[in-house]
């Protein structure tokens, strides 16, 4: 969430939460990305 709220210095990742998406939408994005992780053994 920190990167979505603050951007990523030195990269092309701008601030998103509060400008483009809400904090709730940011968490939805994180959950969507986590859904593609391989299960831990």
Buried (B, 14 or more C-beta within 10 A) or exposed (E): EEBBEEBEEEEEEEEBBEEEBEEEEBBEBEEEEEEEEEEEE
